[in-house]
Amino acid sequence: MTASHVIIGDGIAGSSAAETIREADPDADVTVITEEGEALYNRILIKEFAKGKLPEAPISIHDPSWYEERDIDLVLNTHVTGVDTETKEVHAHTGETYEYDKLLVATGGTPTQLPVENSDAEGVHHFWTFQDARGIKEHAERAETGVVVGAGLLGIDLAAISAAQELDAHYLMRGKAWWRYALSEEGAEIIHEALRERNVKPVFDSGVDHFETDEDGKVVAAIDPNGDRYEADFVGVAIGLNFNTEYLRGSGIETDDGVVVDEYMRTNVEDVYAAGDITQFHDVILGERAQNGAWGSAKEQGSVAGANMVADWDDPLERFEWVSSYSITHFDFPFLSFGHPTLGDDEVERKYSDSEWRRVALKDGRVIGGVLIGDLSPQSALKRLAREQVDVSEKKELLLEEKIPVEEFEAPEPQAE
């Protein structure tokens, strides 16, 4: 019989799974359901579009013909309302029911809204979809003053968009450093200075108490908890994601701020898989449950899930074993984070110049992540040490050498089966 595969979500995880399934099984029925009104696009490039640096054309990855050529049924503008794992059915808001043999959950999340007065005012933007980017670009091009909230990787994109669109902007941050769980104040100061040079002024130990609006309901200012007022006819908010799991209630699928899966992308329910930033996956390198929203990680998870969905019962399963990376290209110097830079029980770091800094996060004496500013050449060695789970505890200062002498670290002893 022909196998039926239903994929909820057409981000890079869902699309990669669909492609992997089709290549492995030319006869399978493959259906991809998405809430969005357009097919897969490059989430990495939408920030360059919003900055006014790229037209729309290069950002789209797949058009509807890509799915047609591969006999994949793409269902746009459709919200999944429930999953019945007993009958193996997916229910949509349209009243349609999609039967499956294998199901992949890859719905990602939606931006978290600030729990303050007027956070839904006109002019307050969240940045996640291509449609969000279009609205941000259109507004930022005509705005004069801006406020950005959220000192993380999406927040820095909004700050860079404000700079590129020549806004007089303030970047309100909790604590005393951007991405303070991954960077020390010394390392983050490189980012702070680059922002100041672009007329985006970091404001520390800050946040938003409420937004002021005019009589038409448009945002005009942000008031922080200290009572300071920052004029803003454009506001960008990036304080995290709410993962889209509401439709899984009653399905028996385990959720915990996302969907819980093992290293094979399997949920606790037979024939149901999950992939992408919605997953709480077992990280075989970290040795515990983790979550990662990087593009490369989501793509690999989708491929792993797709391969395991079509595997025969006696085939060995593919395991997700990946050291992710995330780069920022907004400044004159390169920036790259890898693995889990916000976790660990130890670290080493060094500032080499005004635009070069390195920090490596360790757990149980092994590399699990880090941040590189300026010189990215050590990334290959650091990722290798992380993948191979090499004990570096006795020579961790070597991780800060200009060229990391990987051969000086002992290889791990083989583990008993």
C-alpha positions in Angstrom: 0.0 0.0 0.0 1.0 3.6 -0.6 2.2 5.3 2.6 0.7 8.6 3.5 2.9 11.3 5.1 1.5 14.5 6.5 3.8 17.4 7.4 2.4 20.3 9.5 4.6 23.3 8.7 6.5 24.4 5.6 9.6 26.0 7.1 13.0 24.5 6.3 12.4 21.6 8.7 9.1 20.5 7.1 10.3 21.2 3.5 13.5 19.2 4.1 11.5 16.3 5.4 9.2 16.4 2.4 12.1 16.4 0.0 13.8 13.5 1.9 10.6 11.4 1.9 10.0 12.0 -1.8 13.5 11.0 -2.7 13.3 7.8 -0.6 9.8 6.8 -1.7 8.7 8.0 -5.1 5.2 6.5 -4.6 4.4 7.9 -1.2 1.6 10.4 -0.6 3.2 13.6 0.8 1.1 16.5 2.1 2.5 19.7 3.5 0.1 22.0 5.5 1.0 25.6 6.3 -0.7 28.6 7.8 1.3 30.9 5.6 0.1 32.1 2.2 3.4 31.4 0.5 5.8 28.5 0.0 9.2 28.2 1.7 11.4 31.2 1.8 14.8 32.0 3.4 14.3 33.3 6.9 17.9 34.2 7.1 17.6 36.7 4.2 14.3 38.4 5.2 16.3 40.7 7.5 18.3 41.9 4.5 15.1 42.6 2.7 13.8 44.6 5.6 17.0 46.6 5.7 16.4 47.5 2.1 19.5 45.6 0.9 17.7 42.8 -1.1 14.7 42.6 -3.3 12.1 39.9 -2.7 13.2 37.7 -5.6 16.2 35.9 -4.0 14.4 35.2 -0.7 11.9 32.7 -2.0 13.3 29.2 -2.1 10.4 27.2 -3.4 7.5 28.3 -5.5 4.3 26.1 -5.9 5.8 24.5 -9.0 8.6 22.9 -6.9 6.0 20.9 -5.0 4.0 20.1 -8.1 7.1 18.7 -9.9 7.7 16.4 -6.9 4.1 15.4 -6.5 3.9 17.0 -3.0 0.5 18.4 -2.1 1.1 21.9 -0.6 -1.9 23.3 1.4 -1.5 27.0 2.0 -3.4 29.3 4.4 -4.6 26.4 6.5 -4.6 26.3 10.3 -4.5 22.8 11.9 -7.0 22.7 14.8 -6.3 19.2 16.1 -4.5 15.9 15.8 -6.2 12.6 16.6 -3.4 10.0 17.0 -5.8 7.2 17.6 -7.5 7.5 14.2 -4.4 9.1 12.6 -6.1 12.2 11.4 -5.2 15.9 11.2 -8.1 18.3 11.4 -8.0 21.8 9.8 -10.0 25.0 10.3 -11.4 24.5 6.8 -13.2 21.3 7.9 -10.8 19.2 5.9 -9.4 16.0 7.5 -6.0 14.6 6.4 -5.3 10.9 7.2 -1.7 9.9 7.8 0.5 6.8 8.3 3.4 9.0 9.5 3.0 12.5 10.8 5.6 15.3 11.2 5.0 18.3 13.5 7.2 21.3 12.3 5.1 24.3 13.1 7.7 26.4 14.9 6.4 29.3 17.0 5.0 32.7 17.0 6.6 35.8 18.6 5.9 36.5 22.2 4.0 39.8 22.8 5.2 42.1 25.6 2.7 41.9 28.5 2.4 45.7 28.8 -0.1 48.4 27.9 -0.4 49.2 24.2 1.9 46.4 23.1 -0.5 45.7 20.3 -0.6 49.3 19.1 -0.1 50.2 15.4 3.6 50.6 14.8 4.7 47.8 17.2 6.3 45.0 15.1 7.3 41.4 15.7 9.8 39.9 13.3 9.4 36.2 12.2 7.7 35.8 8.8 8.3 37.2 5.4 5.1 39.1 5.8 6.4 40.6 9.0 9.5 41.7 7.1 7.4 43.4 4.5 5.5 45.4 7.1 8.7 46.3 9.0 10.4 47.5 5.8 7.5 49.6 4.7 7.1 51.3 8.1 10.8 51.8 8.9 11.3 53.5 5.5 9.0 56.3 6.6 9.7 56.4 10.4 12.2 58.7 12.1 12.5 57.4 15.6 12.7 53.8 16.9 12.9 51.5 19.9 14.0 47.9 19.8 13.3 45.5 22.7 14.9 42.1 23.1 18.6 41.6 23.6 19.0 38.4 21.5 19.6 37.2 18.0 16.3 38.5 16.6 16.6 41.7 18.5 19.9 42.5 16.9 18.3 42.0 13.5 15.7 44.6 14.4 18.4 47.0 15.6 20.3 46.5 12.4 17.1 47.2 10.4 16.6 50.4 12.3 20.2 51.4 11.6 20.0 50.6 7.9 16.7 52.6 7.6 18.5 55.5 9.4 16.3 55.7 12.4 17.3 57.6 15.5 16.9 54.5 17.7 17.3 53.2 21.2 17.9 49.5 22.0 16.4 48.7 25.4 18.1 45.8 27.2 17.7 44.0 30.5 21.0 43.7 32.2 24.3 45.3 31.1 25.1 43.4 27.9 23.5 42.3 24.7 22.9 38.5 24.7 24.2 38.4 28.3 23.9 34.7 28.7 26.3 34.1 25.8 28.6 37.1 26.0 30.5 38.8 28.8 30.3 42.6 29.1 33.7 42.8 27.5 32.7 40.8 24.5 29.3 42.5 24.1 30.9 45.9 24.2 32.2 45.2 20.6 28.6 44.9 19.6 27.5 47.9 21.6 30.0 50.2 20.0 29.1 49.0 16.5 25.5 49.8 17.3 26.4 53.3 18.5 28.3 53.9 15.3 25.1 53.2 13.5 23.0 55.6 15.6 21.4 52.8 17.6 22.0 53.6 21.3 22.1 50.7 23.8 20.2 51.4 27.0 21.1 48.9 29.8 19.0 47.8 32.8 16.0 48.8 30.9 12.9 47.4 29.2 9.3 48.6 28.6 6.7 49.5 31.3 4.2 50.6 28.7 3.9 52.3 25.3 2.4 55.7 24.6 0.0 56.1 21.7 -1.6 59.0 19.9 -5.3 59.6 19.5 -5.3 57.3 16.4 -3.8 54.4 18.4 -0.3 54.6 16.8 2.7 54.2 19.0 4.7 57.3 19.8 7.0 56.4 22.7 8.2 53.6 25.0 8.4 54.3 28.8 10.8 52.1 30.6 10.5 50.8 34.2 12.8 53.6 35.3 10.3 56.2 34.0 12.6 57.2 31.1 10.8 58.1 27.9 12.0 57.1 24.4 10.3 58.6 21.4 9.4 55.9 18.8 7.1 55.9 15.8 8.6 52.5 15.0 9.0 49.7 17.6 10.5 46.2 17.1 10.0 43.6 19.7 11.8 40.2 19.9 11.6 38.6 23.3 11.1 35.0 22.4 8.7 32.5 20.8 5.5 30.8 21.9 5.7 27.4 20.3 2.7 26.3 18.4 1.5 23.3 20.3 -2.1 24.2 21.2 -3.5 22.0 18.4 -1.8 19.0 20.0 -3.8 19.1 23.2 -5.5 15.7 23.8 -3.3 14.0 21.2 -1.1 12.3 23.8 2.0 13.9 22.2 4.4 15.0 25.0 5.0 18.7 25.0 7.2 20.9 27.3 7.7 24.4 25.9 7.8 22.6 22.5 7.5 19.0 21.4 9.6 16.4 23.1 11.6 14.1 20.8 14.5 11.7 21.0 17.7 11.8 18.9 15.7 10.2 16.0 13.1 13.0 16.0 10.5 10.6 17.3 7.8 11.7 19.8 6.4 9.5 22.5 3.5 8.6 20.2 4.2 5.9 17.5 4.4 7.2 13.9 4.6 10.9 15.1 7.8 12.9 14.6 8.8 16.5 15.1 11.5 18.8 13.7 12.8 22.3 13.8 12.8 24.9 16.6 9.6 23.5 18.1 11.5 20.5 19.3 12.9 19.7 22.7 15.3 17.1 21.4 17.8 14.8 23.0 21.2 16.3 22.1 23.7 13.4 21.9 26.6 15.9 22.2 25.3 17.8 25.1 23.9 14.7 26.8 20.6 16.2 27.7 17.5 17.7 26.3 18.0 20.9 24.3 16.3 23.3 21.9 17.9 25.1 18.9 16.3 27.4 16.4 19.2 27.7 13.9 18.4 27.3 10.2 21.0 24.5 9.7 19.8 22.6 12.7 16.2 22.7 11.6 17.1 21.6 8.1 19.1 18.6 9.4 16.3 17.7 11.8 13.9 17.7 9.0 16.1 15.5 6.9 16.6 13.1 9.8 12.9 12.9 10.5 12.0 12.3 6.9 14.6 9.5 6.6 13.3 7.8 9.7 9.6 8.2 8.6 10.3 6.1 5.5 12.7 3.6 7.0 11.7 0.0 7.1 11.3 -1.7 10.5 14.7 -3.4 10.2 16.6 -0.4 8.9 19.0 1.5 11.2 17.6 4.9 12.1 19.4 8.1 11.4 20.4 10.1 14.5 20.4 13.8 14.8 24.0 14.7 15.7 24.7 18.3 14.9 26.7 21.3 16.0 24.7 24.3 14.9 26.0 27.7 14.0 24.5 31.2 13.6 26.2 34.1 12.0 25.5 37.8 12.0 26.5 40.0 9.1 25.3 43.4 10.1 28.7 44.8 11.1 32.1 45.4 9.6 33.4 42.4 11.5 32.0 38.8 11.4 30.1 37.2 14.3 29.4 33.5 14.8 27.9 31.5 17.6 27.9 27.7 17.6 26.5 24.9 19.6 25.0 25.9 23.0 26.8 29.1 24.0 24.4 30.0 26.8 24.8 26.7 28.6 27.6 24.9 30.5 29.4 24.9 33.8 32.7 26.5 32.7 34.1 28.9 30.1 37.2 30.5 28.7 37.3 33.8 26.9 39.7 36.4 25.5 39.6 39.8 23.8 42.2 40.1 21.1 41.4 43.5 19.8 38.6 46.1 19.6 36.9 43.9 17.1 38.1 40.4 17.9 36.9 38.3 20.9 36.3 34.6 21.6 34.4 32.7 24.3 34.1 28.9 24.5 31.5 27.3 26.8 32.3 24.0 28.4 30.3 21.3 30.2 31.9 18.4 32.1 35.2 19.4 30.5 34.0 19.3 27.0 33.2 22.0 24.4 29.5 22.5 23.9 29.4 26.0 22.3 30.9 29.4 21.9 31.0 32.8 20.3 33.5 34.1 17.8 33.8 37.8 16.9 36.3 39.0 14.3 38.2 35.8 13.5 36.0 32.9 12.7 38.8 30.5 11.6 38.8 28.5 14.9 35.2 27.4 14.4 36.2 24.1 12.5 38.5 23.0 15.3 36.0 23.9 18.1 33.1 22.2 16.3 35.2 19.1 15.8 36.1 19.0 19.5 32.4 19.4 20.3 31.3 16.6 17.9 34.0 14.2 19.2 33.3 15.1 22.8 37.0 15.5 23.6 37.9 16.2 27.2 39.7 19.6 27.1 39.6 20.3 30.8 43.4 20.0 31.4 44.3 22.2 28.5 41.3 24.5 28.1 43.5 27.6 27.6 44.6 26.1 24.3 41.1 26.9 23.1 42.1 30.5 23.0 45.2 30.0 20.8 45.1 31.8 17.5 45.3 28.4 15.8 43.9 25.8 18.1 46.2 22.7 18.3 43.5 20.1 18.1 46.1 17.3 18.0 47.2 18.2 21.6 43.9 17.2 23.0 43.5 13.5 23.8 40.9 11.6 21.9 38.1 10.2 24.1 38.2 6.6 25.2 35.8 4.4 23.3 32.7 3.8 25.2 31.4 0.3 25.9 28.3 -0.8 24.1 
